[in-house]
Amino acid sequence: MIRISFRQAMLAGFALIVLLLGGVALRSWLIVEGLVEQSRRNSEQAVQLTSAVQAIEQGSVDLERSARQYLVLDNPQVARHFDEQVARALAQLTALERGSGGALGEWPGQWRQAVWELAEAVMPGRQEAAIAPRLERLVQLNAQLRDAAQRLIEERGRQAFLQLEENRMQLSLQMALSLAGAMFVATAMGWWLVRPVRRLEQAIVRLGENRFDGKVDVGGPDDLRQLGLRVDWLRRRLGELEAERERSLRHVSHELKTPLTALKEGVALLAEEVPGPLGPGQSEVVRILEHNVASLQRQIESLLSLNAAAFESRRLRLVPLRVRDLLAGVVCRRELQIQARGLHVIQTAPDDIARLDEEKMTVVLDNLLSNAVDFSPDGGDIVLRAVRRPGQWLFECIDQGPGIADEDRSRIFEPFVQGRRPAPVPRQGSGVGLSIVRELARAMGGQVRLLPTPAGAHFCVELPDET
C-alpha cells in the first residue's frame, strides 16, 4: 500500500491542477500562434494575387499598345517588343496560377488562349479591326480573373474564420473540461485532506469534554493517520488517568466517611451529655465540632456528587419527553421550599416533545431552581421556561435575587466557587451545583451560560434539538 504524506498529497494535487490548466494554456498559445501564422500567409497570398492580377491587367494594356503600334508601323523592332510583352504576360499568368494553387478555375487557361490568339492575329498587313475582338475578349478575361482572385481571397478568409471558430469551440470545450477537472481534483483533495483534520478536531473536542469512549479513527495521508494514532493513544491514556482519579476519589471519600461517621456519632453523644455533664466551655467546643463535622460531611458529599456527575456525563440516554411535564416535575420536587419562602414559580414551555436525557435534565434544572430559590427574596418571582428554536432548545431560569458579582462571572461554573453576594437566608451550599450543571450540559452536547440582566441571575442552558 502506497503511503502519501499530507505535504506530498498537497503537492500532487497542485501539480495535477497546474498540468490541467497549463495544458490548456499551452494549447491556447499554439492555436493563437497557428492562427497568426495562417493570417500572415493569407495576407501575403492576397497581396500576391492582387499584385499578379494588376500586373496581368497592366500587361494586357502593354500588349494592346504594342499590337496597335506593330499594325501601324510594321517595324521588326516593334514586333520583337510585342513578342517580349506576350512572353512577359504569360510569365505573369504562370505566377498567378502558382500563387492561386490552381483555384482560379478555367479563367487562366482562357486568358492564355486569348493571348495566343491575339499573337496569331498580329500579322503584317492585318487591319486593326481584326484584333479588336481579341483585345476586347482579353479585357473581359482580365475582369473575370480579377473577380476570381477576389473570390479566392474571400474564400480563404472565410476558411480562416471557420477554422478560427472551430478552434474557439475546441478551446472552450478544453477549457471547460480542464476547469471541471481542476475543480474535481481540488474537491477530491480537499475532501481527502479535510475529512481527517475534521475527525481530529472532533476527537480533540471529545477529549476536552472528558469523553473517552469512542476510538479515534483517522484516514487520509500517512502523517495524519499517525497523528490520529497518537490522539487515540492520548484518549486511552486520559481514560486510564480519569478512571484512576475516580477510583482514588471514591476510595478517599469512602475512607473519610467511615471515621467521619464515628466522629459525628461521638460528637452527638457528647452533645447529649451521655458520658456526663458538660461545662459551658465544653459545650461550646462540642458545638464547634458539630458545625465542622457537618461542613466536612457536606464537602465529602459534594465531592461524591461531582464525581458521579462526571461519570454520568459519559453516558447519554435520550428519550422522548414532554417539556411541560419535565419543568413541572422539577418544580414539584422543590414545592416545600417554594411555599416556605412564599415564592412564585412561573413556568413557560411549549407543548412539544423533546428527545432529552431525563435524569440529567432533571439534575440540571433542579440545581438551577435550587439556587434561584435560595437567592430569591421572600415572595419573589422565579421564571422557569423552555423555548424552542430551529435546531435548539433553550432552558432558562431567572430569579430576582442579588445576582452574580462581576468579579465572579468568569468562574461561577468552577467547582467549589460561591458568589460573593450573600443569599437572603442562610444556606449550606458547597459550590458544586453549577459545576454539575456545566458537566451535564456539555455531556448532552450543549452549554450553560450566565446572561446579563439588570437584576437577579439569568442562567440559560442551550441544548441541540435531537427530534
C-alpha positions in Angstrom: 0.0 0.0 0.0 1.4 3.4 -1.0 1.5 5.9 1.8 1.5 9.6 1.0 2.1 12.4 3.5 0.0 15.5 3.8 2.6 17.6 2.0 3.1 15.1 -0.8 -0.7 14.9 -1.3 -0.9 18.7 -1.5 2.0 18.9 -3.9 0.4 16.2 -6.1 -2.9 17.9 -6.1 -1.4 21.3 -7.1 0.8 19.7 -9.7 -2.2 18.0 -11.3 -4.2 21.2 -11.3 -1.2 23.0 -12.9 -0.9 20.3 -15.5 -4.6 20.6 -16.4 -4.6 24.4 -16.6 -1.1 24.6 -18.1 -2.0 22.2 -20.8 -5.0 24.3 -21.8 -2.8 27.5 -21.7 -0.2 25.8 -23.9 -2.9 24.6 -26.3 -4.3 28.1 -26.5 -0.9 29.6 -27.2 -0.3 27.1 -30.0 -3.7 27.8 -31.5 -3.1 31.5 -31.4 0.3 31.1 -33.0 -1.2 28.9 -35.7 -3.9 31.5 -36.4 -1.4 34.3 -36.5 0.8 32.3 -39.0 -2.2 31.4 -41.1 -3.4 35.0 -41.1 0.1 36.2 -42.2 0.1 33.6 -45.1 -3.4 34.6 -46.2 -2.4 38.3 -46.2 0.8 37.6 -48.2 -1.2 35.4 -50.7 -3.9 38.1 -51.0 -1.2 40.7 -51.7 0.5 38.4 -54.2 -2.8 37.6 -56.0 -3.8 41.2 -56.2 -0.4 42.3 -57.5 -0.4 39.5 -60.0 -3.8 40.4 -61.3 -2.8 44.1 -61.5 0.4 43.1 -63.4 -1.7 41.0 -65.8 -4.1 43.9 -66.4 -1.1 46.2 -67.0 0.4 43.6 -69.3 -2.8 43.5 -71.3 -2.6 47.2 -71.8 1.0 46.9 -72.9 0.0 44.1 -75.3 -2.7 46.2 -76.8 -0.3 49.2 -77.3 2.4 47.0 -78.8 -0.1 45.3 -81.1 -1.5 48.5 -82.4 2.0 50.0 -82.9 3.0 47.0 -84.9 0.0 47.1 -87.2 0.7 50.8 -87.8 4.5 50.8 -88.1 5.2 47.2 -89.3 8.6 47.6 -87.7 10.6 44.4 -86.8 11.8 46.1 -83.6 8.2 46.7 -82.5 7.4 43.1 -83.4 10.2 41.9 -81.1 8.8 44.2 -78.4 5.3 42.7 -78.9 6.7 39.2 -78.5 8.5 40.2 -75.3 5.2 41.6 -74.0 3.5 38.3 -74.8 6.2 36.3 -73.0 6.1 38.6 -70.0 2.3 38.4 -69.9 2.4 34.6 -70.0 5.0 34.5 -67.3 2.9 36.7 -65.1 -0.1 34.4 -65.7 2.0 31.4 -64.7 3.0 33.2 -61.5 -0.7 33.9 -60.8 -1.5 30.3 -61.3 1.2 29.2 -58.8 0.0 31.8 -56.3 -3.6 30.7 -56.6 -2.8 27.0 -56.4 -5.0 26.3 -59.4 -8.0 27.7 -57.6 -8.9 30.3 -60.3 -10.7 27.7 -62.4 -10.8 27.9 -66.2 -10.0 31.6 -66.4 -6.2 31.4 -66.6 -6.4 28.9 -69.4 -8.9 31.1 -71.4 -6.7 34.1 -70.8 -3.6 32.2 -72.1 -5.6 31.1 -75.2 -6.8 34.7 -75.8 -3.2 35.9 -75.7 -2.1 33.2 -78.2 -5.0 34.2 -80.5 -4.0 37.8 -80.2 -0.4 36.9 -81.1 -1.6 35.0 -84.2 -3.8 37.9 -85.3 -1.0 40.4 -85.1 0.5 39.9 -88.6 1.9 42.3 -91.1 -0.8 43.7 -93.3 -3.7 42.9 -91.0 -6.2 45.7 -90.1 -6.8 46.9 -86.6 -10.4 45.7 -86.9 -9.0 42.1 -86.9 -7.5 42.3 -83.4 -10.2 44.4 -81.8 -12.5 41.5 -80.8 -9.5 39.7 -79.3 -8.4 42.7 -77.3 -12.0 43.1 -76.1 -12.0 39.4 -75.1 -8.7 39.9 -73.2 -10.2 42.8 -71.3 -13.2 40.7 -70.3 -11.0 37.9 -69.2 -9.0 40.4 -67.1 -12.2 41.3 -65.3 -13.0 37.6 -64.8 -9.5 36.9 -63.4 -9.9 39.8 -61.1 -13.2 38.6 -59.8 -12.0 35.0 -59.5 -8.9 36.3 -57.5 -11.2 38.4 -55.2 -13.5 35.4 -54.6 -10.4 33.2 -53.8 -9.2 35.8 -51.3 -12.7 35.9 -49.7 -12.9 32.1 -49.7 -9.6 31.8 -47.9 -10.7 34.5 -45.4 -13.9 32.6 -44.8 -12.0 29.3 -44.3 -9.7 31.0 -41.9 -12.7 32.4 -40.0 -14.3 28.9 -39.9 -11.1 27.4 -38.6 -10.9 30.1 -36.0 -14.4 29.4 -34.9 -13.7 25.6 -34.8 -10.6 26.2 -32.7 -12.5 28.5 -30.5 -15.1 25.9 -29.8 -12.5 23.3 -29.2 -10.6 25.6 -26.9 -13.8 26.5 -25.0 -14.5 22.8 -24.5 -11.0 22.0 -23.4 -11.1 25.0 -21.0 -14.4 23.8 -19.6 -13.1 20.3 -19.2 -9.9 21.5 -17.6 -11.7 23.7 -15.2 -14.1 20.9 -14.3 -11.1 18.5 -13.9 -9.3 21.1 -11.7 -12.5 21.6 -9.6 -12.9 17.8 -9.3 -9.2 17.4 -8.2 -9.5 20.3 -5.8 -12.7 18.9 -4.3 -11.4 15.4 -4.1 -8.1 16.5 -2.5 -10.0 18.9 -0.1 -12.3 16.1 0.9 -9.5 13.6 1.3 -7.4 16.1 3.3 -10.1 18.0 5.3 -12.0 14.9 6.5 -9.2 13.5 8.7 -8.5 17.0 10.0 -12.1 17.4 10.9 -12.1 14.0 12.6 -9.0 15.0 14.6 -10.8 18.2 15.6 -13.9 16.2 16.7 -11.7 13.8 18.6 -9.9 16.7 20.4 -13.3 18.2 21.3 -14.5 14.9 22.8 -11.3 14.7 24.8 -11.9 18.2 26.1 -15.4 17.1 27.1 -14.0 14.1 29.1 -15.5 11.6 26.6 -13.0 8.8 26.2 -15.3 6.0 24.9 -15.0 6.5 21.1 -12.0 5.2 19.2 -10.1 7.8 17.2 -10.0 6.5 13.6 -8.4 8.9 11.2 -7.7 8.1 7.5 -6.2 10.2 4.7 -2.4 10.9 4.4 0.1 8.9 6.3 1.2 11.6 8.7 -2.4 12.4 9.6 -3.1 8.7 10.3 0.0 8.7 12.5 -1.3 11.8 14.3 -4.7 10.0 14.7 -3.0 7.0 16.3 -1.2 9.4 18.8 -4.5 11.1 19.6 -6.1 7.7 20.2 -3.2 6.8 22.5 -3.8 10.0 24.3 -7.5 9.2 24.6 -6.7 5.8 26.2 -4.2 7.3 28.5 -6.6 10.1 29.6 -9.3 7.5 30.1 -7.0 5.5 32.3 -6.0 8.6 34.3 -9.6 9.6 34.7 -10.6 6.1 35.8 -7.7 6.2 38.3 -8.8 9.6 39.6 -12.3 8.4 40.1 -11.2 5.3 41.9 -8.9 7.4 44.1 -11.7 9.9 44.8 -14.2 7.1 45.7 -11.6 5.4 47.9 -10.6 8.6 49.7 -14.3 9.6 50.1 -15.1 6.2 51.5 -12.1 6.2 53.8 -13.1 9.6 55.0 -16.8 8.8 55.6 -16.0 5.9 57.9 -14.1 7.8 60.6 -16.3 10.9 59.9 -19.4 8.8 60.8 -17.7 7.7 64.0 -16.7 11.3 64.8 -20.2 12.5 64.1 -21.7 9.9 66.5 -19.1 10.7 69.2 -19.8 14.4 68.9 -23.6 13.7 69.1 -23.0 11.6 72.3 -21.1 14.5 73.8 -23.8 16.9 72.8 -26.4 14.7 74.5 -24.1 14.6 77.6 -24.2 10.8 77.6 -20.7 10.5 79.1 -21.6 13.1 81.7 -22.5 16.7 82.2 -20.5 19.3 80.2 -19.4 22.7 81.3 -20.1 25.9 79.4 -16.7 25.8 77.7 -17.0 22.1 76.8 -20.5 22.7 75.3 -19.1 25.5 73.1 -16.3 23.1 71.9 -18.9 20.4 71.1 -21.0 22.9 69.1 -17.9 23.9 67.1 -17.1 20.2 66.5 -20.7 19.6 65.3 -20.5 22.5 62.9 -17.2 21.5 61.4 -18.2 17.8 61.1 -21.4 18.8 59.3 -19.4 21.0 57.0 -16.9 18.3 56.3 -19.7 15.9 55.6 -21.2 18.3 53.0 -17.8 18.7 51.3 -17.4 14.9 51.0 -20.9 14.5 49.7 -20.3 17.3 47.2 -17.1 15.6 46.0 -19.1 12.4 45.5 -21.8 14.2 43.7 -19.3 16.0 41.4 -17.6 12.7 40.7 -20.9 11.0 40.0 -21.8 13.8 37.6 -18.5 13.4 35.8 -19.1 9.7 35.5 -22.7 10.1 34.3 -21.7 12.7 31.8 -20.2 10.0 29.6 -23.5 8.1 29.3 -26.3 9.6 27.4 -29.8 8.1 27.3 -32.1 10.2 25.1 -35.8 9.5 25.5 -38.9 11.5 24.3 -40.0 13.9 27.0 -42.9 16.4 27.2 -41.1 19.6 28.1 -44.0 20.9 30.2 -44.1 17.8 32.3 -40.3 18.0 32.8 -40.5 21.5 34.2 -43.5 20.7 36.4 -41.7 17.7 37.9 -38.7 19.8 38.8 -40.9 22.5 40.5 -42.8 19.8 42.4 -39.6 18.5 43.9 -38.9 22.0 45.4 -42.5 22.7 46.3 -42.0 22.7 50.1 -39.1 25.2 49.9 -41.0 27.4 47.4 -44.1 27.5 49.7 -41.9 28.2 52.8 -40.4 31.3 51.2 -43.7 32.4 49.6 -42.2 32.3 46.1 -44.0 32.2 42.8 -42.5 30.0 40.0 -43.7 31.0 36.6 -43.5 28.0 34.2 -43.5 28.6 30.5 -42.9 25.9 27.9 -44.4 24.8 24.5 -46.5 21.7 24.4 -43.8 19.8 22.5 -41.8 16.6 22.7 -38.0 16.8 23.0 -35.5 14.0 23.0 -33.5 14.5 26.2 -31.7 12.6 28.9 -34.4 12.8 31.6 -32.2 12.1 34.6 -29.5 14.7 33.5 -32.1 17.4 32.6 -33.8 16.9 36.0 -30.5 17.4 37.8 -29.6 20.4 35.7 -33.0 22.2 36.2 -33.2 21.2 39.9 -29.8 22.7 40.6 -30.7 25.9 38.8 -34.1 26.1 40.6 -32.5 25.3 43.9 -30.1 28.3 43.5 -32.9 30.5 42.4 -35.0 29.5 45.5 -32.0 30.1 47.9 -31.2 33.6 46.5 -34.7 34.9 45.8 -36.2 37.4 48.2 -39.3 36.2 50.1 -42.4 36.5 48.0 -40.3 37.0 44.8 -40.9 35.5 41.3 -38.8 32.9 39.6 -39.2 32.3 35.9 -38.5 28.7 34.6 -39.1 28.4 30.9 -38.2 26.4 27.8 -38.0 27.9 24.4 -37.7 26.0 21.1 -35.7 27.5 18.3 -34.7 26.0 14.9 -32.3 23.1 15.9 -32.1 24.2 19.5 -33.8 24.1 22.9 -33.2 26.9 25.5 -34.0 26.2 29.2 -33.8 29.4 31.3 -34.0 30.1 35.0 -34.4 33.7 36.1 -34.6 35.0 39.7 -34.9 38.3 41.5 -32.0 37.8 43.9 -28.8 39.8 44.3 -27.3 38.4 41.1 -23.7 37.5 40.4 -20.9 39.9 41.1 -18.9 41.0 38.0 -15.7 39.5 39.5 -17.4 36.1 40.0 -19.0 35.8 36.5 -15.8 34.3 34.9 -15.5 31.5 37.5 -19.0 30.9 38.7 -19.1 27.5 37.0 -15.9 26.2 38.6 -16.1 23.6 41.4 -16.4 24.9 45.0 -16.7 28.5 43.9 -19.5 30.5 45.6 -20.5 34.0 44.8 -19.6 36.9 47.0 -23.1 38.2 47.3 -24.9 36.5 50.2 -28.3 34.9 49.9 -31.3 36.4 51.8 -31.5 33.3 54.0 -28.7 31.1 55.4 -27.7 28.3 53.1 -25.2 25.5 53.3 -24.2 25.0 49.6 -20.8 23.7 48.7 -20.4 25.5 45.3 -20.5 22.4 43.1 -24.1 22.7 41.8 -23.3 24.9 38.8 -20.2 22.8 38.0 -22.5 19.8 37.8 -24.9 21.8 35.6 -22.0 22.6 33.2 -20.7 19.0 33.1 -24.2 17.6 32.3 -25.0 20.3 29.7 -21.7 19.5 27.9 -22.5 15.8 28.1 -25.8 16.5 26.2 -23.9 18.4 23.5 -24.8 21.9 24.8 -23.7 24.6 27.2 -24.8 26.7 30.1 -24.4 30.5 30.1 -24.9 33.3 32.6 -26.7 36.0 30.7 -26.6 39.7 31.6 -29.6 41.1 33.4 -30.4 44.3 35.3 -31.2 42.4 38.5 -31.0 38.9 39.7 -29.4 36.0 37.9 -30.3 34.6 34.4 -29.0 31.2 33.5 -29.6 29.7 30.1 -28.9 26.1 29.1 -28.6 25.6 25.3 -29.1 22.1 24.0 -29.4 20.7 20.4 -32.8 19.6 19.2 -32.5 15.9 18.5 -36.0 15.4 17.2 
